[in-house]
Amino acid sequence: QALAEEYGEALLEAREKAILCSQLLRAQEKFGAIDHSFIITGWMPVDLFADLKEKIDQATAGRALVDQVDPETIREVRAGTLRIPILFNNPLLLRPFEKFTTLYGTPMYGEVEPTMFLAVSFLVLFGMMFGDVGQGAVLAAAGYAIFRRLFRFMDYGVILMECGVSSMVFGLLYGSVFGFEDLLPPLWMHPMKNIDSFMKVSILLGIGIISLGFACNVVNLLRQGKYGDLLSASGLAGALFYWLMAGLGVRYMLAGAPGHGEILSAGIALALLLAVMLLQKPVRRLLLRLRGRNRTQGLTKGLGLSLFESLIEVGDEILRYLANTVSFVRVAAFGLTHAALFMAVFSLADMVRGAHGRGFSYWLIIAVGNLVIILLEGMVVSIQTLRLEYYEFFSRFFRGGGRPFRPILTSSEDAGTTSTGGTHQ
């Protein structure tokens, strides 16, 4: 303790200087030099460029030439041999969810960065499957303890706190406090008493998340200039096809079977969209052949095979529409399982109460049962939520393969921080 008080501050300062010198030496290895001049090329957030230029001018007395280049005009970038790094730019409370995004992959430059959508939908799905005021408070308290005590895991502590708050919100909606449903009136409904409605809400939530995935993919295609792919089963045509099918399903769930006129109109629209999706790839290949040298040879040779491939791909995509939507039934299933586990715990506690009354044994069973549910189902619900995000949402638009932006650190504290804005060279 005495050594720490005497030398601790000096050692920390020396450590920070050593880290900074190491970073600068690594950076200098990439500098170019001619006679008495240096050439430095790198990436930085575009909104920090003016500040950097001002500081360089001050440090060099105006003898440095600093230029800003649009990365998309760089020859290597256009050729695909150089990837533009990406920098996450999310609100402070949602920033920890970037770990889940990068676990799936790093977005490409220009691709939709989905962390905000992931965070919001993750919290809604988790809370819906694990809704309880008391257990949510326990999760939030555990997350706060991790945040304060374990620096390496503080991001996970924040996520756990936010999941706890979401669980508490849905617990208020369900009227559940450590499984007791007679302490608070439900602001919405008891899931076990409204199973049919709970299932419908889960499917509607799934339709919304899948639709968001379609929208993100359409934005990606527009940004990348892949306008022909908008007519594919994963593009705008596929989105319209899915929304028509989902609309018919929702109409049936909420108001009964649609009329003949609605079915006929929807059927015609679905048939037209199906034809567009089936012909998109064969027509594109045909146009490419017509632009080639052998315009009169082999035009129909591969057309049949291309149409057959398109039929298989579109059919598989339509089946995925259905499978992805049905997968969200598990949200209701796990929400009902949560309530059913409480019923099992209370049944066991009531057996003890019958013999000994509401004594120590009764409350011990309630406490242990809640602890088991928090540990076991909390983990299972987290895994299932992440699975829904990755397979039903990210798979619609997220390609990954991007390059993370790694800045030169100016202090050891910067290692855990990120900047905002895009990147320019």
C-alpha positions in Angstrom: 0.0 0.0 0.0 2.8 2.4 0.9 4.6 1.6 -2.4 1.4 2.2 -4.4 0.9 5.6 -2.7 4.5 6.6 -3.4 5.0 5.3 -6.9 1.5 4.5 -8.2 0.8 7.8 -9.9 4.3 8.0 -11.5 4.0 4.4 -12.8 0.6 5.0 -14.3 1.9 8.1 -16.1 4.9 6.2 -17.4 2.7 3.4 -18.6 0.5 5.9 -20.5 3.6 7.4 -22.1 4.9 4.0 -23.1 1.6 3.1 -24.7 1.5 6.4 -26.6 5.1 6.0 -27.8 4.4 2.5 -28.9 1.4 3.7 -31.0 3.4 6.5 -32.5 6.3 4.1 -33.5 3.9 1.7 -35.1 2.3 4.6 -37.0 5.7 6.0 -38.2 6.4 2.6 -39.8 3.7 3.4 -42.3 4.9 7.0 -43.1 6.5 7.8 -46.4 9.6 10.1 -46.5 11.5 12.0 -49.2 14.5 14.1 -48.2 13.2 16.5 -45.7 9.5 15.8 -46.1 7.1 13.2 -44.8 4.0 11.8 -46.4 1.2 10.6 -44.0 -1.9 9.0 -45.3 -4.7 7.6 -43.1 -8.3 7.4 -42.2 -10.2 9.6 -39.8 -13.8 10.6 -38.9 -14.8 13.3 -41.4 -16.3 15.6 -38.7 -12.9 15.8 -37.0 -10.9 16.8 -40.1 -11.1 20.5 -39.6 -9.8 20.2 -36.0 -6.9 18.0 -37.1 -6.0 20.4 -39.9 -5.9 23.3 -37.6 -3.7 21.5 -35.1 -1.3 20.4 -37.8 -1.0 23.9 -39.2 -0.3 25.2 -35.7 2.4 22.5 -35.0 4.1 23.0 -38.4 3.7 26.8 -38.6 1.6 26.4 -41.7 4.3 24.4 -43.6 2.2 21.2 -43.9 -0.2 20.5 -46.8 -3.3 18.7 -45.5 -5.8 17.4 -48.0 -9.2 15.6 -47.7 -10.1 12.9 -50.2 -13.5 11.3 -50.7 -12.8 7.6 -50.1 -15.1 6.5 -52.9 -12.9 8.3 -55.4 -9.8 6.3 -54.5 -8.8 3.9 -57.3 -8.1 0.9 -54.9 -11.5 1.4 -53.3 -13.3 1.4 -56.6 -11.3 -1.7 -57.6 -12.3 -3.5 -54.4 -8.7 -4.0 -53.2 -9.0 -1.5 -50.4 -11.9 -1.5 -47.9 -13.0 1.7 -46.2 -13.0 1.3 -42.4 -16.2 1.9 -40.6 -16.8 3.6 -37.3 -19.8 2.9 -35.0 -21.8 6.0 -34.0 -24.5 5.0 -31.5 -26.0 6.7 -28.4 -24.2 5.9 -25.2 -26.8 3.5 -23.8 -27.0 1.5 -27.0 -23.2 1.4 -27.6 -22.7 -1.9 -25.6 -24.8 -3.7 -28.1 -22.1 -3.1 -30.7 -20.5 -6.3 -29.3 -23.5 -8.3 -30.5 -23.3 -6.7 -33.9 -19.6 -7.4 -34.4 -20.1 -11.0 -33.1 -22.1 -11.5 -36.3 -19.8 -9.4 -38.5 -18.5 -5.9 -39.2 -20.7 -3.9 -41.5 -19.2 -2.8 -44.8 -18.8 1.0 -45.5 -22.1 2.2 -46.8 -24.1 -0.7 -45.4 -26.8 -0.1 -42.9 -25.3 -0.2 -39.4 -28.0 -2.2 -37.4 -26.9 -1.7 -33.8 -29.7 0.7 -32.9 -32.3 -1.6 -34.4 -30.7 -4.6 -32.7 -30.7 -2.9 -29.3 -34.3 -1.8 -29.4 -35.7 -5.1 -30.7 -33.5 -7.1 -28.4 -34.8 -5.3 -25.3 -38.4 -5.7 -26.5 -38.1 -9.4 -27.3 -36.3 -10.1 -24.0 -38.8 -8.2 -21.9 -41.7 -9.8 -23.6 -40.3 -13.3 -22.9 -39.0 -12.5 -19.4 -41.6 -10.0 -18.0 -41.6 -9.7 -14.3 -41.0 -6.7 -12.1 -39.2 -8.4 -9.3 -36.9 -10.6 -11.5 -36.2 -7.6 -13.7 -35.1 -5.6 -10.7 -32.7 -8.5 -9.7 -31.2 -8.4 -13.3 -30.8 -4.7 -13.2 -29.1 -4.8 -9.8 -26.8 -7.6 -11.0 -26.0 -5.5 -14.1 -25.2 -2.5 -12.0 -22.9 -4.5 -9.8 -21.0 -5.8 -12.8 -20.8 -2.3 -14.3 -19.3 -0.9 -11.0 -17.0 -3.8 -10.1 -15.9 -5.5 -13.3 -14.4 -3.0 -15.7 -13.7 -5.6 -18.4 -17.4 -6.6 -18.5 -19.0 -3.2 -17.9 -20.6 -3.3 -21.4 -22.4 -6.5 -20.5 -23.4 -5.0 -17.2 -25.1 -2.1 -19.0 -26.9 -4.7 -21.3 -28.0 -6.6 -18.3 -29.3 -3.4 -16.6 -31.3 -2.5 -19.7 -32.7 -6.0 -20.0 -33.7 -5.8 -16.4 -35.5 -2.5 -17.0 -37.3 -4.0 -20.0 -38.3 -7.0 -17.9 -39.7 -4.7 -15.3 -41.7 -2.7 -17.8 -43.3 -5.9 -19.2 -43.7 -7.1 -15.7 -45.9 -4.1 -15.1 -47.8 -4.8 -18.3 -48.3 -8.4 -17.2 -49.0 -7.6 -13.5 -46.3 -10.0 -12.3 -43.9 -9.5 -9.3 -41.7 -12.5 -8.6 -44.5 -14.6 -10.0 -47.3 -13.1 -7.8 -50.0 -11.9 -10.1 -52.3 -10.5 -7.4 -50.0 -7.7 -6.1 -50.3 -5.4 -9.1 -53.1 -5.1 -11.7 -51.8 -5.8 -15.2 -51.5 -2.7 -17.4 -52.0 -4.9 -20.4 -52.9 -8.6 -19.8 -51.9 -11.8 -18.1 -50.2 -14.0 -20.8 -51.5 -17.3 -19.5 -55.1 -15.9 -19.5 -54.8 -14.5 -23.0 -52.8 -17.1 -24.9 -54.4 -16.4 -28.2 -53.9 -12.7 -28.1 -50.3 -13.2 -26.8 -49.5 -15.4 -29.8 -50.9 -12.8 -32.3 -48.9 -10.0 -30.8 -45.7 -12.2 -31.1 -46.4 -12.8 -34.8 -47.2 -9.1 -35.4 -43.9 -8.2 -33.7 -42.1 -10.7 -36.0 -43.7 -9.2 -39.1 -42.5 -5.8 -38.0 -38.9 -6.9 -37.4 -38.7 -8.9 -40.7 -40.2 -5.9 -42.5 -37.4 -3.7 -41.0 -34.9 -6.2 -42.3 -36.4 -5.9 -45.8 -36.2 -2.1 -45.6 -32.6 -2.2 -44.5 -31.8 -4.4 -47.5 -33.5 -2.1 -49.9 -31.5 0.8 -48.5 -28.3 -1.2 -49.0 -29.2 -2.0 -52.6 -29.9 1.6 -53.4 -26.7 2.8 -51.7 -24.7 0.2 -53.7 -26.4 1.0 -57.0 -27.7 -2.5 -57.4 -31.0 -1.4 -58.8 -31.7 -4.6 -60.6 -31.6 -6.6 -57.4 -34.5 -4.5 -56.1 -36.7 -6.8 -58.3 -35.3 -10.0 -56.6 -37.0 -12.0 -53.8 -34.8 -10.3 -51.2 -35.3 -6.8 -52.6 -38.3 -4.5 -52.9 -40.3 -7.0 -55.0 -39.8 -9.6 -52.2 -40.7 -7.1 -49.6 -44.0 -6.2 -51.3 -44.7 -9.9 -51.8 -44.1 -10.5 -48.1 -46.2 -7.6 -47.0 -49.1 -8.7 -49.1 -49.0 -12.2 -47.7 -48.5 -10.8 -44.2 -51.4 -8.4 -44.7 -53.7 -11.3 -45.6 -52.6 -13.2 -42.6 -53.1 -10.3 -40.2 -56.5 -9.6 -41.8 -57.5 -13.2 -41.1 -56.2 -13.1 -37.5 -57.8 -9.9 -36.5 -61.0 -9.7 -38.5 -61.7 -13.1 -40.0 -61.4 -14.4 -43.6 -61.0 -11.6 -46.2 -63.7 -11.2 -48.9 -63.5 -12.6 -52.4 -62.6 -9.2 -53.8 -59.7 -8.8 -51.5 -58.4 -12.3 -52.2 -58.7 -11.8 -55.9 -56.9 -8.4 -55.8 -54.1 -9.8 -53.6 -53.8 -12.9 -55.7 -53.3 -10.9 -58.9 -50.7 -8.7 -57.2 -48.9 -11.7 -55.8 -48.8 -13.4 -59.2 -47.3 -10.3 -60.8 -44.7 -9.9 -58.1 -43.9 -13.6 -58.3 -43.4 -13.3 -62.1 -41.1 -10.3 -61.6 -39.0 -12.2 -59.0 -38.8 -15.3 -61.2 -37.8 -13.4 -64.3 -35.4 -11.0 -62.7 -32.2 -13.1 -62.9 -32.9 -14.8 -66.3 -33.7 -11.4 -67.9 -30.6 -9.9 -66.4 -28.4 -12.7 -67.7 -30.1 -12.4 -71.1 -29.3 -8.7 -71.3 -25.7 -9.3 -70.3 -25.4 -11.9 -73.2 -26.9 -9.4 -75.6 -24.3 -6.9 -74.7 -21.5 -9.4 -75.2 -19.8 -10.5 -78.3 -21.8 -13.6 -79.2 -25.1 -11.9 -79.5 -26.6 -14.5 -81.8 -25.2 -17.6 -80.1 -26.4 -19.4 -77.0 -29.1 -16.9 -76.1 -31.5 -19.7 -75.2 -29.0 -22.3 -74.2 -28.7 -21.4 -70.6 -32.1 -19.5 -70.3 -34.0 -22.6 -69.2 -31.4 -23.5 -66.6 -31.4 -19.9 -65.3 -35.2 -19.9 -65.1 -35.1 -23.2 -63.2 -32.5 -21.9 -60.7 -34.6 -18.8 -60.2 -37.6 -20.9 -59.5 -35.7 -22.8 -56.8 -34.3 -19.7 -55.3 -37.6 -17.8 -55.2 -39.4 -20.8 -53.8 -36.8 -21.2 -51.1 -37.0 -17.5 -50.3 -40.8 -17.6 -50.0 -40.5 -20.6 -47.6 -38.1 -18.5 -45.6 -40.7 -15.7 -45.3 -43.1 -18.2 -43.7 -40.4 -19.9 -41.5 -39.0 -16.5 -40.3 -42.4 -15.3 -39.3 -43.5 -18.5 -37.6 -40.2 -18.4 -35.6 -41.5 -15.5 -33.6 -44.1 -17.7 -32.1 -41.3 -18.7 -29.8 -41.5 -15.2 -28.2 -45.0 -16.1 -26.9 -43.9 -19.6 -26.1 -41.1 -18.5 -23.9 -43.3 -15.9 -22.3 -45.8 -18.6 -21.5 -43.1 -20.9 -20.3 -41.9 -18.1 -17.9 -45.4 -18.0 -16.4 -45.7 -21.8 -16.3 -42.5 -22.1 -14.4 -43.9 -19.7 -11.8 -47.0 -22.0 -11.6 -44.8 -25.0 -10.9 -42.9 -23.2 -8.2 -46.1 -22.0 -6.5 -47.6 -25.5 -6.7 -44.6 -26.9 -4.9 -44.7 -24.1 -2.3 -48.4 -24.7 -1.8 -47.8 -28.3 -1.0 -45.4 -27.2 1.8 -47.9 -24.6 2.9 -50.6 -27.3 3.3 -48.4 -29.0 5.9 -46.6 -26.2 7.6 -48.4 -23.0 6.5 -46.6 -19.9 5.0 -43.5 -20.4 7.1 -39.8 -20.4 6.3 -40.0 -23.4 4.0 -42.7 -21.8 1.8 -40.7 -18.6 1.3 -37.5 -20.5 0.8 -39.1 -22.5 -2.1 -40.4 -19.3 -3.6 -36.9 -17.6 -3.4 -35.0 -20.6 -4.7 -37.5 -21.1 -7.5 -37.2 -17.5 -8.6 -33.4 -17.8 -8.5 -33.5 -20.9 -10.7 -35.8 -19.2 -13.1 -33.6 -16.1 -13.3 -30.4 -18.1 -13.9 -31.8 -20.8 -16.2 -34.5 -19.1 -18.2 -32.6 -15.8 -18.3 -29.8 -17.5 -20.1 -32.1 -19.4 -22.4 -34.2 -16.3 -23.3 -31.0 -14.3 -24.0 -29.8 -17.0 -26.4 -33.2 -17.2 -28.1 -33.4 -13.5 -28.5 -30.0 -13.3 -30.1 -30.9 -16.2 -32.4 -34.0 -14.3 -33.6 -31.9 -11.2 -34.2 -29.3 -13.1 -36.2 -31.3 -15.6 -38.2 -34.6 -13.7 -38.7 -33.4 -10.1 -38.9 -29.7 -9.8 -39.8 -29.9 -12.5 -42.4 -32.2 -10.3 -44.5 -29.6 -7.6 -45.2 -26.4 -7.9 -43.2 -23.5 -9.2 -45.4 -20.6 -8.2 -43.1 -16.9 -8.4 -44.1 -16.2 -4.8 -43.2 -13.1 -3.4 -41.7 -13.2 -1.7 -38.3 -11.7 1.7 -37.8 -8.7 1.5 -35.5 -7.4 5.0 -34.5 -3.9 5.9 -33.2 -4.6 6.3 -29.5 -3.4 9.5 -27.8 -3.8 8.1 -24.3 -4.4 4.8 -22.6 -7.9 5.9 -21.7 -8.8 6.3 -25.4 -8.7 2.5 -25.8 -12.2 2.2 -24.6 -13.7 5.2 -26.5 -15.0 5.7 -30.0 -15.5 8.8 -32.2 -18.4 9.7 -34.3 -18.9 10.3 -38.0 -17.9 8.7 -41.3 -14.3 8.1 -42.4 -12.3 9.9 -45.1 -8.8 9.5 -46.1 
